Amino acid sequence: MIMPEAVRTGGIMETKKIAAIAEIYYVQVSPHNPNNALCTVASLHVMAIIPNAPVMEFVDDQ
């Protein structure tokens, strides 16, 4: 399993490209999200467009 951050990898489309490469090798993607609500939304958007993302790491520090 790989854990890219949409904010640090270059955005939603770059993260989608990473996920596409991972899918070729049957690797699952779990977006890493230790940041704010905007990053959570970006990660959820990524998960909506890739088939190999079963879970998202989420830290609720409120």
C-alpha positions in Angstrom: 0.0 0.0 0.0 1.2 3.5 -0.8 0.1 6.6 1.0 0.6 9.7 -1.2 -0.5 13.2 0.1 -2.5 15.1 -2.6 -1.1 18.4 -1.3 2.6 17.3 -1.4 2.5 15.2 -4.6 1.5 18.0 -6.9 -2.3 18.0 -6.5 -5.2 15.8 -7.4 -4.2 14.9 -10.9 -0.6 13.9 -9.9 -2.0 11.8 -7.1 -4.3 10.2 -9.7 -1.3 9.4 -11.9 0.5 7.8 -8.9 -2.6 5.7 -8.2 -2.8 4.6 -11.8 0.8 3.4 -11.7 0.1 1.6 -8.5 -3.0 -0.1 -9.9 -0.9 -1.7 -12.7 1.1 -3.5 -10.0 -2.0 -4.3 -7.9 -1.0 -1.9 -5.1 -3.7 -0.2 -3.1 -3.6 3.5 -2.4 -4.5 5.1 1.0 -4.3 8.9 0.8 -2.2 10.2 3.7 -4.0 13.2 5.3 -2.4 14.7 8.4 -3.4 18.3 7.4 -6.5 20.5 7.5 -10.0 20.2 6.1 -9.0 21.4 2.6 -6.5 18.5 2.4 -9.2 16.1 3.5 -11.5 17.3 0.7 -8.7 16.9 -1.8 -8.0 13.4 -0.6 -11.7 12.5 -0.8 -11.8 13.8 -4.4 -8.8 11.6 -5.3 -10.5 8.6 -3.7 -13.7 9.2 -5.7 -11.8 8.9 -9.0 -9.5 5.9 -8.4 -10.5 2.3 -8.0 -7.7 1.1 -5.8 -8.3 3.3 -2.7 -10.2 1.4 0.0 -9.4 3.6 3.0 -8.0 7.1 3.8 -5.8 7.9 6.7 -7.4 10.7 8.7 -6.3 12.3 11.9 -9.1 14.1 13.9 -7.1 16.4 16.2 -10.0 18.6 17.3 
